[in-house]
Amino acid sequence: MDAITDEYMKDMLTKSKFYSLMILKAGPKEITPERMQVVWEHGRRNFELRAKGLLSIVCPVREENDIKGIGIFNVEKEELKKIMDEDPGVKEGIFTYEILLCKSFPGDMLP
């Protein structure tokens, strides 16, 4: 691997862009068999947001804890709040969320 020089780092930092990081958390209502259709529709909506170019990376969390997933969105925090407030799982109380401003590089992706 080539050495990462200060000049390279400075150049790359000029190309970075702000994104919105959404942390999906367990809500007050548990996921039950009766609520699985709502979770399914939450997933469908994620695919729709990906297709529209709004949701760049989505990662459901499979560990047993209060964090249920993360998403990196290509929208401002205010717009993401509007998007998440309309999420079926959030509206049903299955999920809550937190939004954080983050920075990355256009073109970054999972291998």
N, C-alpha and C positions, 0 to 999 in steps of 0.2 A: 504494500500500500504506500502511496506517495505521502510525504510529510504534509501535514495540515499547517500551512503558514498563516501568519497574522494577516497577510494580504488576502488570502483565500477566505478566511473567516470574515474579514471586514466586507468583502464583496458579497458573500452569502447573506450576511445580515441585512444588506440593502435590499435583498430580494424577499425577505420574510414578510409575512402577511398576518393580520389578525384574524382569528377564528373564534367561535364560541364553543366552549366545552360544556356539554350537558352531562351531569351525573344523575342517573336515574336511581331513585331510592324506593324502598318499600314504603307503601302508604299505610294508612290506618286499617284498610281492609285487606285481609289475606287473600292469596290466590287459592281459590277453591275450584272444584270441578265445575260448579255453576258459573264461575267467572272466567273460565278458560276461553270462552268465545270472545270476551272483551280483550284478553291478552292476545289472541289470534288477530283481532282487528288492529290492535296496537302494532303488531308486526307487519301487517299489510300496509299500514300507514308509513312505517319506516321504509318499506320498499318504494312507496310512492314518493317520499321525500328524497330518496336516493336517485330515483329516476328523474326528478326535477333538478338535480344538482344542488340541493340544499343541504343534504346530509352526506358528508364526505366519507366518514368512517363511523360504523356502528359496531359495538362490541357488547353483546349480552354477557353478563357475568354469571358464571356457573357455580361459583363458590356459595356456600350457605352463609350469607350475611345480609346486611341491609342495603348494600349497593347491588342493584339489579342490572346495571349496564352503563355504558358511556357512549356518547356520540360527539363527533366533531362536526360542527355545522358551519357552512359557508354563508352565514348571515350575522347581522349585528345582534347583540344581546336582547334588545327590545323586540326585534322581530322573532327571535327564538322563543321568548316568553309567550308571545301570541300563539306561535305554533304549538308549544307544549301545553298551553292552557286548553287547547282543543283536542289533545290526545285522548283517545277513548279510555285508556287505563288511568290517566290522571283525573279525568272527569268522573270516573267511577270510584276513585279513592284507592285504587290498587297501587298506584305509584305516586310519588312526589318527585321533585327534581330540584337541582341547583344548577345555576349557570355561572360559568367563570370565563373571563376573557383569557385567551391564550394566543400564542404566536407560533407559527411554523413556516414551512417553506412550501410554496406551490409545487405540486408534483410529488410531495412526500406520499408514500403509500405503504401498505403492508406487503411483505413479500409473497 
